[in-house]
Amino acid sequence: MPVCHRCEADHNVDELVRHDRRGVLLVHCPTCECLMGRYRRHGDRPEVDRLRDA
C-alpha cells in the first residue's frame, strides 16, 4: 500500500487520485493532495507528431 510522504497516510491503490495531463499520469494523495508520483504514458502518440511515414 502506498504511503504519502507528507501526511504518512496509507491508501489502497484504488483510493489514489489520478489526473491525465498530455501523456503524463499524475497521482495524488486523497487526504492531503500531495503529489505522490508522475508517470509517462508509453504508447501514446504525441499531439505534435512531425515524423513522416517513409
C-alpha positions in Angstrom: 0.0 0.0 0.0 1.4 3.4 -0.9 2.3 5.7 1.9 2.2 9.5 1.5 5.5 11.1 2.4 3.7 14.3 3.7 0.8 13.1 5.8 2.1 9.4 6.2 -1.4 8.1 5.4 -1.8 4.5 4.0 -4.0 4.2 1.0 -5.1 1.4 -1.4 -4.1 2.0 -5.0 -7.8 2.4 -5.9 -8.2 5.3 -3.5 -5.4 7.5 -5.1 -6.4 10.5 -7.2 -5.3 10.4 -10.8 -5.0 13.1 -13.4 -4.0 12.5 -17.0 -2.2 15.5 -18.4 -0.9 15.3 -22.0 0.5 11.7 -21.8 1.7 12.1 -18.2 -0.3 10.5 -15.3 -0.1 12.4 -12.0 -1.0 10.6 -8.8 -2.1 12.5 -5.7 -2.8 11.6 -2.1 -6.6 11.8 -1.4 -6.0 13.1 2.1 -3.6 16.0 1.7 -3.5 16.2 -2.2 0.3 15.8 -2.2 1.9 14.7 -5.5 2.9 11.0 -4.9 4.1 10.2 -8.4 4.4 11.2 -12.1 4.4 8.6 -14.8 4.7 8.9 -18.6 2.1 7.0 -20.5 4.0 5.0 -23.1 2.5 4.1 -26.4 0.5 7.3 -26.8 1.1 9.2 -30.0 2.3 12.8 -29.2 0.0 15.7 -30.1 2.6 17.2 -32.3 4.0 14.4 -34.4 6.5 15.6 -37.0 7.6 12.1 -38.1 6.7 11.2 -41.6 5.9 7.7 -42.9 8.6 6.6 -45.4 
